[in-house]
Amino acid sequence: MRGVVQVAAALSLAASVMLAGTVVEAVKVKSLDGIKCGADLIRKNAKFTKVAVYPQTTVQMNDKKANELNKDAKAKLVDVAAFTDGKSVALIVRWPDKTKDVFDCYCSDKYPDGFAVQFASDASNPEKLPYIGMGSDGRPVAIYIRKAYGTIYEPNGDGNVEFQVNPHNVNAFGEDLKKFEKEVEKRGLKTYQRAFVSEGFRSMTEIKDDSAKFRTDMHYVEKNGGMWGGLVVRPIEDEYAKPAKGEYAVAVAVWDGKELQRDGLKRLSGWIAVKLPGGDHAQLEKVVTEQVQGDVNKGQELAMTNCASCHRWKGAEMAPKYMAPDLSNIGGQATAAYIKESIVDPNAVIVPGYNRNAHPNFSWYMVDENGNRTSAMPPFNYLKPEEINDLTAYMQTLKAEVEK
């Protein structure tokens, strides 16, 4: 046990160092019009911050091969930077990836590399930030996703398969055939970029009415072992997200196609405070960088006594699989405020659990006669304040090792 405690204490120190890297300062520039990955403006002016993205392990996919590939996944360090021209804000993400995985066919065993940037719609109360990845009830998020796509054809949204015919089987020749081939090329889907709003599980909705004014870019660089760059540009303020006192709460995620990552199987950061020039940069930064001053050793004892009968994490795997959310990376993806809230008010965020066919004996929530969901976890609001601090301090050490 002593060895485990020593490791936990060391991890607590590492967590403190890493949390200091969750603040990004946006650089003021004249214009973001037409900016793309690799632009001189980015190369010469970006102030990149190292941010750790951790394996998403709260729930497990019902995919044996993907789960095996990601069983011992480590965290990665990504570079995050921001720009603003007073009208728009741009988020830039760079991350290492040894293989370039591009989606160029509709098939069930091939997945593309990709990234996402998530904005808390309202960060005016940092103590109540949304659940990372999907938002939570009353705390919506805006999510912008870009994936590496080659040119692919139907389904491309219009339901027209007329132009999927082999050119040799088309009753067209000469100039007519050239026109046909141009039309085929025009209809090909070359870019996967989507904007979504979400306010909790099963609420993620794509924005399709052009009200989300955004654009993305993505490119791969072979040198230095391989690296992707991604870019999202959106208005400083719209109906989906706005800064609070000159700050955004932002999270980033990356997918690795070689590891069969997609949807909820990815690497995900915690909340990052993105500062706009001239704002009041205090409250949000304090919350996202908070390292609770608690006794990690006592916190571990409390976790083993109160949490380990339902939850699992590395070093505590006594509970049946799928009985409750896995906490293996809670320290890398949740703020201290969120962890404390989850302890005393588990109904604040309801995690749906796995596919019912994967674990029919364990329901993570209950539904009353009005359709309202309540967590199967009881509130631990009887714990003393110092015990909650100790437990939270220990939970902040639970995170995967960062890949070197």
C-alpha positions, 0 to 999 in steps of 0.5 A: 500500500505504501508504494501505491500511496507514494505513486499517488503523491507523485502523480498529485505533483504531476497533476499540479504541473499539468494543470498550470498548462490549461490557460491559452492566451489569444493573440490579437491579429488584423484579420482571420479571413481565409486563414488556414493551417500552416499559414505564416500568421500561425507559424510566426505569431502563435503562442502554443500551450502544451495541453494533455489529452487523456483516453476517454474511459468513462464508458467503453465501446461495444467493440472488442477490437477497438477496446483491445487496441485502446486498453493501455492507451496513454495520454498525449501532449497537444499544442493549443493556440488561439487568435482573434481579430476582434470579430472572430476567434480561431483555435489551433490544435497540433498533435503527434500521429505517426500514421495518416488515416484518411477516410476514403470509403464507407466501410465499417472497419476504417476510421479517420484521424480527426479533432474537435474543439468544444466551447462551453456556451456560457462560462460565467459560472465556472464552478458549474461548467458542463460535462466534458464531451457532451455538455449537461442538463442546463449547461450546453456546449457547442462542438466543432468537428473536423475529420480527415476525409478523401473524396467519397460519394453517396450518401452525400446528403442529396440521395442522388445515386445517378452519378455513381455509375461507372463512366463506361456504363454511361450513355455519354461520349466526348464533351457529354462524358466530360460534363458527367465526370465533372458533375461526379467530381462536384458531388463528391464529399471532400470535407467532413466538418460539422457543428453540434450543440449538446446539453447532455447525453442523447441530446447532441444535435447537428446544426444544419441551418447555416446559423453556425458561422464557422470553418475548419481546416486540417493538414498533415506534416510528415516530418518529426514523426508525423503531426496533424494540425487543425483549425476552427474559426468562429465568431467571437459571440453567437447564439451557441457560445460567447465569452464570459469576462473575456474568457472561453472555456474550451476543450479539445479532442483528437481521434486516431484512426489506426486505433479505431477511435471514433465517437466516444473513443478518443483522447480528450482534454479538460477545460482550458481557459482561453483568454481574449485580449483585455478581458478579466482573466481571473475566475475561469482560470482559477477554476480550471487550474485548481489543485485541491489542497487535500491529503492524497493518502486519506483521499485514497482511503476514502475512495477505496471505502466509498467508491471502489465498490461501484467504480473502477480505476487503475489500481482499484478493479474490484467492482464488476465491470460496467457497474458505474463510470470508470474513473481512470482519467477523471483527474485529467478531464474534470475540474476540482469543482466538477469532482466535488459536485459529483460527490455531493450531487450526482444528479447534476450530470446523468451518465447513461451507461453502456449499451443495455445489451452489454450489461443488462444487470447494471443501470446507471440511472433510474427513470420516474413516472414523469420520465425524469432521470436520477443517478443510481449513485447516492449523494455523499453529502454527509462527508465532512468538507475536509474529507471531500477535499481529500477525496477530490485531491486523490481523484485529481491524481487519476489519469493515464501516463503521458506518452513520451 
